């Protein structure tokens, strides 16, 4: 049986099961408590080595791996890293930036420094998202009044999805635009035709910056050409 299936059956992580598997292969009885001969305290030299290993961004950064490498308990390593201000967070994989993207981001930062971030107060930030109604309505549990043990709800058969778009700024927000089909150039063109005036009016006809992400549907939308006071930022 695969570890992934065992993990779901007994409610243990795959990393824990992998560790048990290796111990069994080495003849260790995992049903018996295994006392670890780790030092209770970390000497300053070892502390420095552990911190340096984490700062280098090496693969050996989990408590389990650090504990095995430096022969120190998980608790002491955790305390040491917390003491130095480290946090154990989830990794997020990201694509590398190309030269143009790097140049644009550096330019943005220089511009922010030059004008002390004042442009942010003149900027509309826009984005869209999809919401599946069963995901927000069909929860497994719900709060009920005292004395009630069950609550009945109607089971949704249809998978209903709605999309919405909006923009926010220092001076206010656009109306929420709701649509059912996936976003494409034509739909985005219609959105901008309906909402561009709101963006311009929020700043009384003065210059306002417009921010959107790199969604393919955002390309080739020319409606903003009709609003000279709105500038891409």
C-alpha positions in Angstrom: 0.0 0.0 0.0 1.3 3.5 -0.9 2.3 5.9 1.9 -0.2 8.5 0.5 -3.1 6.0 1.0 -1.9 5.0 4.5 -1.6 8.7 5.4 -5.2 9.3 4.6 -6.4 6.1 6.5 -4.5 6.8 9.8 -4.3 10.5 9.7 -0.5 10.8 9.8 1.7 12.9 7.5 3.6 11.2 4.7 6.9 12.5 6.1 6.2 10.8 9.4 5.3 7.5 7.6 8.4 7.7 5.5 10.5 8.1 8.7 8.8 5.1 10.3 9.4 3.1 7.1 13.1 3.8 7.2 13.3 2.8 10.8 11.5 -0.5 10.1 13.9 -1.2 7.3 16.8 -0.6 9.7 15.3 -3.1 12.2 14.0 -0.5 14.7 10.8 -1.3 16.6 8.7 1.9 16.1 6.2 0.8 18.8 8.9 1.3 21.4 10.0 4.7 22.6 13.4 5.6 21.2 15.3 7.9 23.5 17.4 10.5 21.6 20.9 11.2 22.9 20.7 14.9 22.0 22.2 17.6 24.1 19.7 19.6 26.0 21.4 22.9 25.3 23.1 24.3 22.2 26.6 25.8 22.7 27.2 29.2 21.0 29.3 27.7 18.2 26.6 25.2 17.2 24.0 28.0 17.5 26.0 30.1 15.0 26.3 27.1 12.6 22.6 26.4 12.7 21.7 30.0 12.1 24.2 30.2 9.2 22.7 27.1 7.6 19.3 28.6 7.6 20.5 32.0 6.4 22.2 30.3 3.4 18.9 29.0 2.3 20.1 25.4 2.0 17.7 22.4 1.8 18.6 21.5 5.4 16.2 23.9 7.1 13.4 21.7 8.6 13.6 21.0 12.3 13.9 17.3 11.6 16.9 17.7 9.3 18.6 20.3 11.5 18.1 18.1 14.6 19.6 15.1 12.9 22.6 17.1 11.5 23.5 18.9 14.7 22.4 16.3 17.2 20.2 18.7 19.1 16.5 18.4 20.0 13.8 19.9 17.9 12.7 22.1 20.8 16.2 23.7 21.2 16.6 24.3 17.5 13.1 25.9 17.4 13.9 28.1 20.4 17.2 29.2 18.9 15.7 30.2 15.5 12.8 32.0 17.2 15.3 33.8 19.4 17.0 35.1 16.2 13.7 36.2 14.7 13.2 33.4 12.2 9.8 32.1 11.3 8.8 28.7 9.8 6.6 29.5 6.9 5.3 27.7 3.8 7.4 27.9 0.6 5.9 29.6 -2.4 7.4 28.7 -5.8 7.7 31.5 -8.2 9.0 31.9 -11.7 12.2 33.9 -12.2 11.9 37.4 -13.6 13.3 38.2 -17.0 15.5 41.3 -17.6 12.5 43.5 -18.6 10.5 42.5 -15.6 13.4 43.2 -13.3 14.0 46.6 -14.9 10.3 47.5 -14.5 10.3 46.5 -10.8 13.4 48.4 -10.1 12.0 51.4 -11.9 8.8 51.2 -9.9 10.8 51.2 -6.6 12.9 54.2 -7.7 9.7 56.0 -8.7 8.2 55.2 -5.3 11.3 56.6 -3.5 11.4 59.7 -5.7 7.8 60.7 -4.9 7.7 59.1 -1.4 4.9 56.8 -2.4 2.5 59.6 -3.2 1.4 57.9 -6.5 -0.3 55.1 -4.5 -2.9 57.6 -3.4 -3.6 58.4 -7.1 -3.9 54.7 -8.2 -6.7 52.4 -8.9 -5.8 48.7 -8.2 -8.0 46.3 -10.2 -8.5 42.5 -10.2 -11.0 39.7 -10.8 -11.8 36.4 -9.1 -14.1 33.4 -9.5 -16.4 32.1 -6.7 -18.0 28.7 -6.8 -21.2 28.9 -4.8 -21.1 25.3 -3.5 -17.7 26.1 -2.0 -19.1 28.9 0.1 -22.5 27.4 1.0 -22.1 23.6 1.5 -19.9 23.5 4.5 -19.7 20.4 6.6 -20.5 22.1 9.9 -22.4 25.2 11.0 -23.1 27.1 14.3 -26.6 26.4 15.6 -28.7 27.5 18.6 -28.2 25.7 22.0 -30.1 22.4 22.1 -30.0 21.7 18.4 -27.7 18.9 17.3 -28.3 18.9 13.6 -29.1 21.4 10.8 -30.6 20.5 7.5 -29.6 22.2 4.2 -30.5 21.6 0.6 -27.8 19.8 -1.3 -26.7 21.7 -4.4 -26.4 19.6 -7.5 -25.5 22.3 -9.9 -22.0 23.7 -9.8 -22.6 27.4 -10.1 -19.7 29.7 -10.6 -19.7 33.5 -10.7 -16.8 35.9 -11.6 -16.4 39.4 -10.3 -14.2 42.4 -11.1 -13.6 45.6 -9.2 -11.1 48.3 -8.6 -10.1 50.1 -5.3 -8.3 53.3 -4.7 -7.5 55.9 -2.0 -10.5 58.0 -3.2 -13.0 55.1 -3.5 -13.9 52.0 -5.4 -15.7 51.0 -8.7 -19.0 49.2 -8.7 -18.7 45.4 -8.5 -19.0 43.9 -12.0 -20.4 40.3 -11.9 -20.3 37.9 -14.9 -20.8 34.2 -15.4 -18.5 33.2 -18.3 -14.7 33.1 -18.0 -12.9 36.4 -18.6 -11.8 37.1 -22.2 -10.8 40.2 -24.2 -14.4 41.0 -25.2 -15.8 40.7 -21.6 -12.9 42.8 -20.2 -13.5 45.4 -22.9 -17.2 45.6 -21.8 -16.1 45.9 -18.2 -13.8 48.8 -18.9 -16.4 50.6 -21.1 -18.8 50.5 -18.1 -16.3 51.3 -15.3 -13.7 53.6 -16.8 -15.9 56.6 -16.1 -16.2 55.7 -12.4 -12.4 55.5 -12.2 -12.0 59.0 -13.8 -14.8 60.5 -11.7 -13.3 59.3 -8.4 -10.5 61.8 -9.0 -12.6 64.6 -10.4 -11.1 64.3 -13.9 -7.5 64.6 -12.6 -4.8 62.2 -13.6 -5.2 58.7 -12.1 -3.0 55.6 -12.5 -4.4 52.2 -13.4 -3.0 48.9 -12.2 -3.9 45.4 -13.5 -2.2 42.0 -13.6 -0.8 40.0 -16.5 -4.0 38.1 -17.3 -4.1 37.4 -21.1 -7.6 39.1 -21.3 -6.1 42.4 -20.3 -4.2 42.7 -23.5 -5.4 44.6 -26.5 -8.0 46.5 -24.5 -8.1 50.0 -26.0 -11.0 51.6 -24.2 -8.7 53.6 -21.9 -7.5 55.5 -24.9 -10.8 57.4 -24.7 -9.8 58.5 -21.1 -6.5 60.5 -21.4 -6.5 61.1 -17.6 -6.1 57.3 -16.9 -2.6 56.1 -17.2 -1.2 52.5 -16.8 1.2 52.3 -13.9 
